[in-house]
Amino acid sequence: MDTVTSSPDIFSNELQEFKVALKISGVHGALGYLNKRMPHRYTGIYRYEGDTLRNLAIYDRYEPDARKGEDAPMSATYCSLLQKQEALEIADAAEDARVKGIIITPVVSYCGVLMRNSHGLPYGSLCHFDMNRCQERMSDFPLLQAAAQILYYHLHSGE
């Protein structure tokens, strides 16, 4: 997958805008910034916790005051697949042979990247998802990957 489809100048401007949103509005504002760039309803941060995918923060386009989403069994999430790859995009799960019949979830469209901890081990995911089909946006993967690491360190800066 070619993840470098936008020019470095555009990417650096987007990354700077993301950092400003995080500084001014916190994690929720930063997720809102990322969400506005994508067609998906939700943008969230999830942590791998045994058999559970724990929601740490969420932005819901239709309920922007929502701050926390539901946890889910790992076996019912596309985020679980990121433990074996860096990024995953699914436009329509019903048509995607990589996940059809493997993951049973109401999520139809998904776009996510792996978050790693300070030791480089899988920690969780930063993802966009929707219960309806959404258009692919692979051009945002470089921003999403950079944002995932920035958010990880932001969430753990007090430890």
Order of alpha helices (4+ residues) and beta strands (2+ residues): alpha-beta-beta-beta-beta-beta-beta-alpha
